[in-house]
Amino acid sequence: MKLRIFYAALLLAALPVFAQNTSQWVLVQSTLTYHASSPVHQVSGVSHAAKGKGVCSKGECDFLVAAPVTSFDSGDTNRDLHMLEATRGAESPMVVVRAKFSESQLDSPTIDADLEVQFAGQTAHYAHITFQRTEQGGETRIAGTVPATCSDFRIVRPTFLGMPISNDIPVTVDANWKQM
């Protein structure tokens, strides 16, 4: 009986050590910006409405970030409505990004992540996307660019003055995370 109590006490004492092997993160603040261009002009749409969480365990990190498609603002409501139509925002109202990378990179100035992006009813995969990592006031800032294209998501390219936008629609990510 005393041996069981000893093992139970040993197990309870070890739980905090096991719990330290898992870290949890929450997205504190973000700026997501898409960039689109045509032969006539450049357009950017910005969202600050993303939410996100991350978990690192057993040497791997899994992060998830999601933002409503309607939260992107280009400064032109007509353009934003047309973009919602072109990206099938009514049927697929969220942009969801899942990032996976090695936990050891949390101590590195760069993070090399594999991404799965769900947008416009389609899923695209991007391997080895590099993000810059810096520490600022108790938060970890992650910044980089996702090299998205219209064809990745089967988006019929919108036109401006009869000319389609470029296939490239890179998304710049600037996100502050806090470890919980």
C-alpha positions in Angstrom: 0.0 0.0 0.0 2.8 2.4 0.9 4.5 1.5 -2.3 1.4 2.5 -4.3 1.1 5.8 -2.5 4.8 6.4 -3.2 4.3 5.7 -7.0 1.2 7.9 -7.1 3.1 10.8 -5.4 6.0 10.3 -7.8 3.6 10.4 -10.8 1.9 13.5 -9.5 5.2 15.2 -8.9 6.3 14.3 -12.5 3.1 15.8 -14.2 4.4 19.3 -14.3 7.6 18.0 -16.1 5.4 16.2 -18.7 3.2 19.3 -19.1 6.3 21.4 -19.8 6.8 19.4 -23.0 3.8 21.1 -24.5 3.6 24.8 -25.2 0.5 26.7 -26.2 0.4 29.9 -28.1 -2.3 32.4 -28.9 -2.4 35.1 -31.6 -2.4 38.5 -30.0 -2.4 40.8 -33.0 -2.1 40.4 -36.7 -2.0 42.2 -40.0 -2.8 40.1 -43.1 -2.4 41.9 -46.4 -3.2 40.5 -49.9 -1.6 42.1 -52.9 -3.1 42.1 -56.4 -1.9 43.8 -59.5 -3.1 44.6 -63.0 -1.3 46.4 -65.8 -3.1 49.6 -64.6 -2.8 49.6 -60.8 -1.8 47.8 -57.6 -4.3 46.8 -54.9 -3.9 45.7 -51.3 -6.5 44.4 -48.9 -5.8 44.4 -45.2 -7.3 42.4 -42.3 -6.7 42.7 -38.6 -9.4 40.2 -37.7 -7.5 36.9 -37.6 -7.7 34.6 -34.7 -5.2 31.9 -34.0 -3.8 29.2 -31.7 -0.7 27.1 -31.7 0.5 24.0 -29.9 4.1 22.6 -29.8 4.6 19.1 -28.5 7.0 16.3 -29.1 9.3 18.4 -31.2 6.5 19.6 -33.6 4.4 22.8 -33.8 1.0 23.0 -35.2 -0.5 26.5 -35.6 -3.9 27.6 -37.0 -4.9 31.0 -38.1 -8.3 32.0 -39.5 -9.8 35.3 -40.8 -13.1 36.1 -42.3 -12.9 36.9 -46.0 -15.2 39.9 -45.3 -12.6 41.4 -43.0 -10.2 42.3 -45.8 -10.5 46.0 -46.7 -8.9 47.5 -49.8 -10.3 51.0 -49.2 -12.9 50.5 -52.0 -16.2 48.8 -51.0 -17.1 48.1 -54.6 -13.8 46.3 -55.1 -14.2 44.4 -51.9 -17.6 43.2 -52.9 -16.3 42.1 -56.2 -13.4 40.3 -54.5 -15.9 38.5 -52.2 -17.8 37.3 -55.3 -14.6 36.2 -57.2 -13.3 34.3 -54.1 -16.7 32.6 -53.4 -16.8 34.3 -50.0 -20.5 33.5 -49.4 -19.8 29.8 -49.7 -16.4 29.8 -48.0 -16.4 32.7 -45.6 -13.1 32.0 -43.9 -9.4 31.8 -44.9 -7.8 29.1 -42.8 -4.1 28.5 -42.6 -2.5 25.6 -40.8 1.3 25.8 -40.3 3.6 22.9 -39.2 7.2 23.3 -38.3 9.9 21.9 -36.0 9.7 23.2 -32.4 13.4 23.8 -32.4 12.8 26.7 -34.8 11.2 28.7 -32.0 14.7 29.7 -30.9 15.8 30.6 -34.5 15.6 33.9 -36.3 13.6 32.2 -39.1 10.9 29.5 -39.2 10.6 27.2 -42.2 7.0 26.1 -42.2 4.8 23.9 -44.3 1.4 25.5 -44.9 -2.1 24.2 -45.7 -4.3 27.1 -46.8 -8.1 26.8 -47.2 -9.6 29.6 -49.3 -12.3 30.0 -51.8 -13.5 26.4 -51.3 -10.1 25.0 -52.2 -7.0 23.8 -50.3 -3.4 24.6 -51.4 -0.2 23.4 -49.9 3.0 25.4 -49.6 6.3 23.8 -48.5 9.2 25.5 -46.9 7.8 29.0 -46.5 10.2 31.2 -44.5 9.0 33.5 -41.8 11.2 35.9 -39.8 10.9 35.5 -36.0 11.7 38.2 -33.5 11.0 38.8 -29.8 9.2 42.0 -28.8 8.0 42.8 -25.3 7.1 39.2 -24.3 5.6 38.4 -27.6 7.0 36.5 -30.6 6.5 38.3 -33.9 6.3 36.2 -37.1 6.5 37.9 -40.5 6.6 36.6 -44.0 4.8 36.1 -47.3 2.6 33.3 -48.5 3.1 33.0 -52.3 -0.5 32.4 -53.1 -1.9 32.5 -56.7 -5.4 32.7 -58.1 -4.9 29.4 -59.8 -4.0 27.7 -56.5 -7.6 28.3 -55.4 -9.3 28.0 -58.8 -10.2 31.7 -58.7 -11.2 33.2 -62.0 -9.1 36.3 -62.1 -11.1 39.5 -61.8 -10.6 42.1 -64.5 -10.0 45.8 -64.4 -10.7 47.7 -67.6 -11.0 44.4 -69.4 -7.5 43.2 -68.2 -7.3 40.3 -65.7 -5.3 40.8 -62.5 -2.0 39.0 -62.2 -2.2 35.4 -61.2 0.0 36.2 -58.2 -1.8 37.3 -55.0 0.8 37.0 -52.3 -0.3 37.5 -48.7 2.0 39.3 -46.3 1.7 38.0 -42.7 2.7 40.0 -39.7 1.5 38.3 -36.5 2.3 38.6 -32.8 2.0 35.5 -30.7 2.1 35.0 -26.9 3.0 31.8 -25.2 0.4 30.8 -22.7 
